[in-house]
Amino acid sequence: MQKVKKSQEKTATKQAHRPWPLAQRPGFLIRRLHQIHVALFQEACAHSDITPLQYSLLSALAGRGTADQTSLAADIALDRTTTTGALKRLAARKLVERTIGGDDRRARICRLTPSGAALLDRLEAPAREAHRATLSNLSKKEQAVFIAMMQRIVAGRANASAQLTAED
């Protein structure tokens, strides 16, 4: 009788601890969608040898004109170390100019070079195509709803992060 009971307990334990299927996990799906988008971006923009992260930095700089590295890191929601490394690589390719800040000698002020601005202009159409291709399995209405939902999630998490930082 005890053997039957232990067997039933093991079966119940196995059922209770079934792993959550990957295809139902938001984090897994977001990571896969990111992988898909990066592959589509790299295919569409292969001629430029620019990563999506570098494209985001170039775009942020184009929007700001000039900016310090910390502000750019915040603009693209990335840590300063990774941002600095990407900016150094862009500067080595003469796409971005980094100069020492006036008041703070540790700060670096960045701006697009004419070559960087020209590359960004050339990337606009293929980059947009990669974004469209990422969402191509959705109708136009579904795309708008999906983007709105992602914006809501990001804004909600950003607000929660800001509140935690303010409380520290």
CNS distance restraints for C-alpha pairs under 8 A (distance, minus, plus):
assign (resid   1 and name CA) (resid   5 and name CA) 6.44 0.50 0.50
assign (resid   2 and name CA) (resid   6 and name CA) 6.12 0.50 0.50
assign (resid   3 and name CA) (resid   7 and name CA) 6.09 0.50 0.50
assign (resid   4 and name CA) (resid   8 and name CA) 6.18 0.50 0.50
assign (resid   5 and name CA) (resid   9 and name CA) 6.20 0.50 0.50
assign (resid   6 and name CA) (resid  10 and name CA) 6.17 0.50 0.50
assign (resid   7 and name CA) (resid  11 and name CA) 6.23 0.50 0.50
assign (resid   8 and name CA) (resid  12 and name CA) 6.11 0.50 0.50
assign (resid   9 and name CA) (resid  13 and name CA) 6.03 0.50 0.50
assign (resid  10 and name CA) (resid  14 and name CA) 6.11 0.50 0.50
assign (resid  11 and name CA) (resid  15 and name CA) 6.22 0.50 0.50
assign (resid  12 and name CA) (resid  16 and name CA) 6.05 0.50 0.50
assign (resid  13 and name CA) (resid  17 and name CA) 6.16 0.50 0.50
assign (resid  14 and name CA) (resid  18 and name CA) 6.28 0.50 0.50
assign (resid  20 and name CA) (resid  24 and name CA) 7.18 0.50 0.50
assign (resid  20 and name CA) (resid  25 and name CA) 7.22 0.50 0.50
assign (resid  21 and name CA) (resid  25 and name CA) 6.85 0.50 0.50
assign (resid  22 and name CA) (resid  28 and name CA) 6.23 0.50 0.50
assign (resid  22 and name CA) (resid  29 and name CA) 7.72 0.50 0.50
assign (resid  23 and name CA) (resid  28 and name CA) 7.23 0.50 0.50
assign (resid  23 and name CA) (resid  29 and name CA) 6.66 0.50 0.50
assign (resid  24 and name CA) (resid  29 and name CA) 7.58 0.50 0.50
assign (resid  25 and name CA) (resid  29 and name CA) 6.25 0.50 0.50
assign (resid  26 and name CA) (resid  30 and name CA) 5.99 0.50 0.50
assign (resid  27 and name CA) (resid  31 and name CA) 6.14 0.50 0.50
assign (resid  28 and name CA) (resid  32 and name CA) 6.19 0.50 0.50
assign (resid  29 and name CA) (resid  33 and name CA) 6.02 0.50 0.50
assign (resid  30 and name CA) (resid  34 and name CA) 6.09 0.50 0.50
assign (resid  31 and name CA) (resid  35 and name CA) 6.23 0.50 0.50
assign (resid  32 and name CA) (resid  36 and name CA) 6.17 0.50 0.50
assign (resid  33 and name CA) (resid  37 and name CA) 6.11 0.50 0.50
assign (resid  33 and name CA) (resid 134 and name CA) 7.77 0.50 0.50
assign (resid  34 and name CA) (resid  38 and name CA) 6.08 0.50 0.50
assign (resid  35 and name CA) (resid  39 and name CA) 6.23 0.50 0.50
assign (resid  36 and name CA) (resid  40 and name CA) 6.26 0.50 0.50
assign (resid  36 and name CA) (resid 134 and name CA) 6.99 0.50 0.50
assign (resid  37 and name CA) (resid  41 and name CA) 5.98 0.50 0.50
assign (resid  37 and name CA) (resid 130 and name CA) 6.88 0.50 0.50
assign (resid  37 and name CA) (resid 131 and name CA) 7.07 0.50 0.50
assign (resid  37 and name CA) (resid 134 and name CA) 5.48 0.50 0.50
assign (resid  38 and name CA) (resid  42 and name CA) 6.00 0.50 0.50
assign (resid  38 and name CA) (resid  51 and name CA) 7.99 0.50 0.50
assign (resid  38 and name CA) (resid  52 and name CA) 6.76 0.50 0.50
assign (resid  39 and name CA) (resid  43 and name CA) 6.13 0.50 0.50
assign (resid  40 and name CA) (resid  44 and name CA) 6.10 0.50 0.50
assign (resid  40 and name CA) (resid 130 and name CA) 5.29 0.50 0.50
assign (resid  40 and name CA) (resid 133 and name CA) 7.23 0.50 0.50
assign (resid  40 and name CA) (resid 134 and name CA) 7.15 0.50 0.50
assign (resid  41 and name CA) (resid  45 and name CA) 5.82 0.50 0.50
assign (resid  41 and name CA) (resid  46 and name CA) 7.87 0.50 0.50
assign (resid  41 and name CA) (resid  51 and name CA) 7.90 0.50 0.50
assign (resid  41 and name CA) (resid  52 and name CA) 6.91 0.50 0.50
assign (resid  41 and name CA) (resid 126 and name CA) 7.76 0.50 0.50
assign (resid  41 and name CA) (resid 127 and name CA) 6.17 0.50 0.50
assign (resid  41 and name CA) (resid 130 and name CA) 4.95 0.50 0.50
assign (resid  41 and name CA) (resid 131 and name CA) 7.53 0.50 0.50
assign (resid  42 and name CA) (resid  46 and name CA) 5.18 0.50 0.50
assign (resid  42 and name CA) (resid  49 and name CA) 7.99 0.50 0.50
assign (resid  42 and name CA) (resid  50 and name CA) 7.75 0.50 0.50
assign (resid  42 and name CA) (resid  51 and name CA) 6.95 0.50 0.50
assign (resid  42 and name CA) (resid  52 and name CA) 7.87 0.50 0.50
assign (resid  44 and name CA) (resid 126 and name CA) 5.30 0.50 0.50
assign (resid  44 and name CA) (resid 127 and name CA) 6.65 0.50 0.50
assign (resid  44 and name CA) (resid 129 and name CA) 7.30 0.50 0.50
assign (resid  44 and name CA) (resid 130 and name CA) 6.18 0.50 0.50
assign (resid  45 and name CA) (resid  49 and name CA) 7.14 0.50 0.50
assign (resid  45 and name CA) (resid  50 and name CA) 7.14 0.50 0.50
assign (resid  45 and name CA) (resid 123 and name CA) 6.67 0.50 0.50
assign (resid  45 and name CA) (resid 126 and name CA) 5.97 0.50 0.50
assign (resid  45 and name CA) (resid 127 and name CA) 6.59 0.50 0.50
assign (resid  46 and name CA) (resid  50 and name CA) 7.48 0.50 0.50
assign (resid  48 and name CA) (resid 119 and name CA) 7.59 0.50 0.50
assign (resid  48 and name CA) (resid 123 and name CA) 7.67 0.50 0.50
assign (resid  50 and name CA) (resid  54 and name CA) 6.00 0.50 0.50
assign (resid  50 and name CA) (resid  55 and name CA) 6.45 0.50 0.50
assign (resid  51 and name CA) (resid  55 and name CA) 6.16 0.50 0.50
assign (resid  52 and name CA) (resid  56 and name CA) 6.15 0.50 0.50
assign (resid  53 and name CA) (resid  57 and name CA) 6.36 0.50 0.50
assign (resid  53 and name CA) (resid  86 and name CA) 7.92 0.50 0.50
assign (resid  54 and name CA) (resid  58 and name CA) 6.18 0.50 0.50
assign (resid  54 and name CA) (resid  86 and name CA) 6.49 0.50 0.50
assign (resid  54 and name CA) (resid  87 and name CA) 7.81 0.50 0.50
assign (resid  54 and name CA) (resid  90 and name CA) 7.54 0.50 0.50
assign (resid  55 and name CA) (resid  59 and name CA) 6.05 0.50 0.50
assign (resid  55 and name CA) (resid 120 and name CA) 7.50 0.50 0.50
assign (resid  56 and name CA) (resid  60 and name CA) 6.02 0.50 0.50
assign (resid  56 and name CA) (resid  76 and name CA) 6.68 0.50 0.50
assign (resid  57 and name CA) (resid  61 and name CA) 6.09 0.50 0.50
assign (resid  57 and name CA) (resid  72 and name CA) 6.97 0.50 0.50
assign (resid  57 and name CA) (resid  76 and name CA) 7.07 0.50 0.50
assign (resid  57 and name CA) (resid  87 and name CA) 7.78 0.50 0.50
assign (resid  58 and name CA) (resid  62 and name CA) 6.10 0.50 0.50
assign (resid  58 and name CA) (resid  96 and name CA) 7.99 0.50 0.50
assign (resid  58 and name CA) (resid 112 and name CA) 7.06 0.50 0.50
assign (resid  58 and name CA) (resid 116 and name CA) 7.27 0.50 0.50
assign (resid  58 and name CA) (resid 117 and name CA) 7.89 0.50 0.50
assign (resid  58 and name CA) (resid 120 and name CA) 6.79 0.50 0.50
assign (resid  59 and name CA) (resid  63 and name CA) 6.26 0.50 0.50
assign (resid  59 and name CA) (resid 120 and name CA) 7.24 0.50 0.50
assign (resid  60 and name CA) (resid  64 and name CA) 6.26 0.50 0.50
assign (resid  60 and name CA) (resid  72 and name CA) 6.80 0.50 0.50
assign (resid  60 and name CA) (resid  75 and name CA) 6.82 0.50 0.50
assign (resid  60 and name CA) (resid  76 and name CA) 7.48 0.50 0.50
assign (resid  61 and name CA) (resid  65 and name CA) 5.57 0.50 0.50
assign (resid  61 and name CA) (resid  66 and name CA) 6.23 0.50 0.50
assign (resid  61 and name CA) (resid  67 and name CA) 6.78 0.50 0.50
assign (resid  61 and name CA) (resid  72 and name CA) 7.41 0.50 0.50
assign (resid  61 and name CA) (resid 110 and name CA) 7.54 0.50 0.50
assign (resid  61 and name CA) (resid 111 and name CA) 6.10 0.50 0.50
assign (resid  61 and name CA) (resid 112 and name CA) 6.42 0.50 0.50
assign (resid  62 and name CA) (resid  66 and name CA) 7.99 0.50 0.50
assign (resid  62 and name CA) (resid 111 and name CA) 7.78 0.50 0.50
assign (resid  62 and name CA) (resid 112 and name CA) 6.73 0.50 0.50
assign (resid  62 and name CA) (resid 117 and name CA) 7.33 0.50 0.50
assign (resid  65 and name CA) (resid 111 and name CA) 6.07 0.50 0.50
assign (resid  65 and name CA) (resid 112 and name CA) 7.39 0.50 0.50
assign (resid  66 and name CA) (resid 109 and name CA) 6.65 0.50 0.50
assign (resid  66 and name CA) (resid 110 and name CA) 5.47 0.50 0.50
assign (resid  66 and name CA) (resid 111 and name CA) 4.65 0.50 0.50
assign (resid  66 and name CA) (resid 112 and name CA) 7.73 0.50 0.50
assign (resid  67 and name CA) (resid  71 and name CA) 6.35 0.50 0.50
assign (resid  67 and name CA) (resid  72 and name CA) 6.51 0.50 0.50
assign (resid  67 and name CA) (resid 109 and name CA) 5.46 0.50 0.50
assign (resid  67 and name CA) (resid 110 and name CA) 5.32 0.50 0.50
assign (resid  67 and name CA) (resid 111 and name CA) 6.73 0.50 0.50
assign (resid  68 and name CA) (resid  72 and name CA) 6.45 0.50 0.50
assign (resid  68 and name CA) (resid 107 and name CA) 6.72 0.50 0.50
assign (resid  68 and name CA) (resid 108 and name CA) 5.56 0.50 0.50
assign (resid  68 and name CA) (resid 109 and name CA) 4.35 0.50 0.50
assign (resid  68 and name CA) (resid 110 and name CA) 5.88 0.50 0.50
assign (resid  69 and name CA) (resid  73 and name CA) 6.09 0.50 0.50
assign (resid  69 and name CA) (resid  80 and name CA) 6.98 0.50 0.50
assign (resid  69 and name CA) (resid  83 and name CA) 7.06 0.50 0.50
assign (resid  69 and name CA) (resid  84 and name CA) 6.62 0.50 0.50
assign (resid  69 and name CA) (resid 107 and name CA) 7.41 0.50 0.50
assign (resid  69 and name CA) (resid 108 and name CA) 6.13 0.50 0.50
assign (resid  69 and name CA) (resid 109 and name CA) 6.62 0.50 0.50
assign (resid  69 and name CA) (resid 110 and name CA) 6.94 0.50 0.50
assign (resid  70 and name CA) (resid  74 and name CA) 6.33 0.50 0.50
assign (resid  70 and name CA) (resid  80 and name CA) 5.99 0.50 0.50
assign (resid  71 and name CA) (resid  75 and name CA) 6.12 0.50 0.50
assign (resid  72 and name CA) (resid  76 and name CA) 6.38 0.50 0.50
assign (resid  72 and name CA) (resid  83 and name CA) 7.54 0.50 0.50
assign (resid  73 and name CA) (resid  77 and name CA) 5.86 0.50 0.50
assign (resid  73 and name CA) (resid  78 and name CA) 4.98 0.50 0.50
assign (resid  73 and name CA) (resid  79 and name CA) 5.88 0.50 0.50
assign (resid  73 and name CA) (resid  80 and name CA) 5.49 0.50 0.50
assign (resid  73 and name CA) (resid  83 and name CA) 5.68 0.50 0.50
assign (resid  74 and name CA) (resid  78 and name CA) 6.29 0.50 0.50
assign (resid  74 and name CA) (resid  79 and name CA) 7.66 0.50 0.50
assign (resid  78 and name CA) (resid  82 and name CA) 6.96 0.50 0.50
assign (resid  78 and name CA) (resid  83 and name CA) 6.52 0.50 0.50
assign (resid  79 and name CA) (resid  83 and name CA) 6.26 0.50 0.50
assign (resid  80 and name CA) (resid  84 and name CA) 5.90 0.50 0.50
assign (resid  81 and name CA) (resid  85 and name CA) 6.32 0.50 0.50
assign (resid  82 and name CA) (resid  86 and name CA) 6.26 0.50 0.50
assign (resid  83 and name CA) (resid  87 and name CA) 6.11 0.50 0.50
assign (resid  84 and name CA) (resid  88 and name CA) 6.10 0.50 0.50
assign (resid  85 and name CA) (resid  89 and name CA) 6.36 0.50 0.50
assign (resid  86 and name CA) (resid  90 and name CA) 6.27 0.50 0.50
assign (resid  87 and name CA) (resid  91 and name CA) 6.00 0.50 0.50
assign (resid  87 and name CA) (resid  96 and name CA) 7.07 0.50 0.50
assign (resid  88 and name CA) (resid  92 and name CA) 6.11 0.50 0.50
assign (resid  89 and name CA) (resid  93 and name CA) 6.52 0.50 0.50
assign (resid  90 and name CA) (resid  94 and name CA) 6.40 0.50 0.50
assign (resid  90 and name CA) (resid  95 and name CA) 5.32 0.50 0.50
assign (resid  90 and name CA) (resid  96 and name CA) 5.59 0.50 0.50
assign (resid  91 and name CA) (resid  95 and name CA) 5.58 0.50 0.50
assign (resid  91 and name CA) (resid  96 and name CA) 4.59 0.50 0.50
assign (resid  91 and name CA) (resid  97 and name CA) 5.68 0.50 0.50
assign (resid  91 and name CA) (resid  98 and name CA) 6.88 0.50 0.50
assign (resid  94 and name CA) (resid 113 and name CA) 6.84 0.50 0.50
assign (resid  94 and name CA) (resid 115 and name CA) 6.93 0.50 0.50
assign (resid  94 and name CA) (resid 116 and name CA) 7.21 0.50 0.50
assign (resid  95 and name CA) (resid 112 and name CA) 6.12 0.50 0.50
assign (resid  95 and name CA) (resid 113 and name CA) 5.33 0.50 0.50
assign (resid  95 and name CA) (resid 114 and name CA) 7.46 0.50 0.50
assign (resid  95 and name CA) (resid 115 and name CA) 5.47 0.50 0.50
assign (resid  95 and name CA) (resid 116 and name CA) 3.87 0.50 0.50
assign (resid  95 and name CA) (resid 117 and name CA) 7.57 0.50 0.50
assign (resid  96 and name CA) (resid 110 and name CA) 6.62 0.50 0.50
assign (resid  96 and name CA) (resid 111 and name CA) 5.68 0.50 0.50
assign (resid  96 and name CA) (resid 112 and name CA) 4.57 0.50 0.50
assign (resid  96 and name CA) (resid 113 and name CA) 5.24 0.50 0.50
assign (resid  96 and name CA) (resid 116 and name CA) 6.15 0.50 0.50
assign (resid  97 and name CA) (resid 110 and name CA) 5.51 0.50 0.50
assign (resid  97 and name CA) (resid 111 and name CA) 5.41 0.50 0.50
assign (resid  97 and name CA) (resid 112 and name CA) 6.21 0.50 0.50
assign (resid  97 and name CA) (resid 113 and name CA) 6.13 0.50 0.50
assign (resid  98 and name CA) (resid 108 and name CA) 5.82 0.50 0.50
assign (resid  98 and name CA) (resid 109 and name CA) 5.51 0.50 0.50
assign (resid  98 and name CA) (resid 110 and name CA) 4.53 0.50 0.50
assign (resid  98 and name CA) (resid 111 and name CA) 6.85 0.50 0.50
assign (resid  99 and name CA) (resid 108 and name CA) 5.38 0.50 0.50
assign (resid  99 and name CA) (resid 109 and name CA) 5.22 0.50 0.50
assign (resid  99 and name CA) (resid 110 and name CA) 6.50 0.50 0.50
assign (resid 100 and name CA) (resid 104 and name CA) 7.80 0.50 0.50
assign (resid 100 and name CA) (resid 105 and name CA) 5.71 0.50 0.50
assign (resid 100 and name CA) (resid 106 and name CA) 6.95 0.50 0.50
assign (resid 100 and name CA) (resid 107 and name CA) 5.97 0.50 0.50
assign (resid 100 and name CA) (resid 108 and name CA) 4.75 0.50 0.50
assign (resid 100 and name CA) (resid 109 and name CA) 6.18 0.50 0.50
assign (resid 101 and name CA) (resid 105 and name CA) 5.34 0.50 0.50
assign (resid 101 and name CA) (resid 106 and name CA) 6.97 0.50 0.50
assign (resid 101 and name CA) (resid 107 and name CA) 5.00 0.50 0.50
assign (resid 101 and name CA) (resid 108 and name CA) 5.30 0.50 0.50
assign (resid 101 and name CA) (resid 109 and name CA) 5.67 0.50 0.50
assign (resid 112 and name CA) (resid 116 and name CA) 5.31 0.50 0.50
assign (resid 112 and name CA) (resid 117 and name CA) 5.95 0.50 0.50
assign (resid 113 and name CA) (resid 117 and name CA) 6.21 0.50 0.50
assign (resid 114 and name CA) (resid 118 and name CA) 6.11 0.50 0.50
assign (resid 115 and name CA) (resid 119 and name CA) 6.12 0.50 0.50
assign (resid 116 and name CA) (resid 120 and name CA) 6.13 0.50 0.50
assign (resid 117 and name CA) (resid 121 and name CA) 6.25 0.50 0.50
assign (resid 118 and name CA) (resid 122 and name CA) 6.33 0.50 0.50
assign (resid 119 and name CA) (resid 123 and name CA) 6.11 0.50 0.50
assign (resid 120 and name CA) (resid 124 and name CA) 6.24 0.50 0.50
assign (resid 122 and name CA) (resid 126 and name CA) 7.93 0.50 0.50
assign (resid 123 and name CA) (resid 127 and name CA) 5.72 0.50 0.50
assign (resid 124 and name CA) (resid 128 and name CA) 6.10 0.50 0.50
assign (resid 125 and name CA) (resid 129 and name CA) 6.21 0.50 0.50
assign (resid 126 and name CA) (resid 130 and name CA) 6.29 0.50 0.50
assign (resid 127 and name CA) (resid 131 and name CA) 6.42 0.50 0.50
assign (resid 128 and name CA) (resid 132 and name CA) 6.16 0.50 0.50
assign (resid 129 and name CA) (resid 133 and name CA) 5.99 0.50 0.50
assign (resid 130 and name CA) (resid 134 and name CA) 6.12 0.50 0.50
assign (resid 131 and name CA) (resid 135 and name CA) 6.76 0.50 0.50
assign (resid 132 and name CA) (resid 136 and name CA) 5.87 0.50 0.50
assign (resid 135 and name CA) (resid 143 and name CA) 6.46 0.50 0.50
assign (resid 138 and name CA) (resid 142 and name CA) 5.50 0.50 0.50
assign (resid 138 and name CA) (resid 143 and name CA) 5.73 0.50 0.50
assign (resid 139 and name CA) (resid 143 and name CA) 6.07 0.50 0.50
assign (resid 140 and name CA) (resid 144 and name CA) 6.32 0.50 0.50
assign (resid 141 and name CA) (resid 145 and name CA) 6.29 0.50 0.50
assign (resid 142 and name CA) (resid 146 and name CA) 5.91 0.50 0.50
assign (resid 143 and name CA) (resid 147 and name CA) 6.08 0.50 0.50
assign (resid 144 and name CA) (resid 148 and name CA) 6.10 0.50 0.50
assign (resid 145 and name CA) (resid 149 and name CA) 6.10 0.50 0.50
assign (resid 146 and name CA) (resid 150 and name CA) 6.21 0.50 0.50
assign (resid 147 and name CA) (resid 151 and name CA) 6.10 0.50 0.50
assign (resid 148 and name CA) (resid 152 and name CA) 6.15 0.50 0.50
assign (resid 149 and name CA) (resid 153 and name CA) 6.22 0.50 0.50
assign (resid 150 and name CA) (resid 154 and name CA) 6.11 0.50 0.50
assign (resid 151 and name CA) (resid 155 and name CA) 5.93 0.50 0.50
assign (resid 152 and name CA) (resid 156 and name CA) 5.94 0.50 0.50
assign (resid 153 and name CA) (resid 157 and name CA) 6.16 0.50 0.50
assign (resid 154 and name CA) (resid 158 and name CA) 5.99 0.50 0.50
assign (resid 155 and name CA) (resid 159 and name CA) 6.05 0.50 0.50
assign (resid 156 and name CA) (resid 160 and name CA) 6.21 0.50 0.50
assign (resid 157 and name CA) (resid 161 and name CA) 6.08 0.50 0.50
assign (resid 158 and name CA) (resid 162 and name CA) 6.11 0.50 0.50
assign (resid 159 and name CA) (resid 163 and name CA) 6.19 0.50 0.50
assign (resid 160 and name CA) (resid 164 and name CA) 6.28 0.50 0.50
assign (resid 161 and name CA) (resid 165 and name CA) 6.17 0.50 0.50
assign (resid 162 and name CA) (resid 166 and name CA) 6.09 0.50 0.50
assign (resid 163 and name CA) (resid 167 and name CA) 6.21 0.50 0.50
assign (resid 164 and name CA) (resid 168 and name CA) 6.52 0.50 0.50
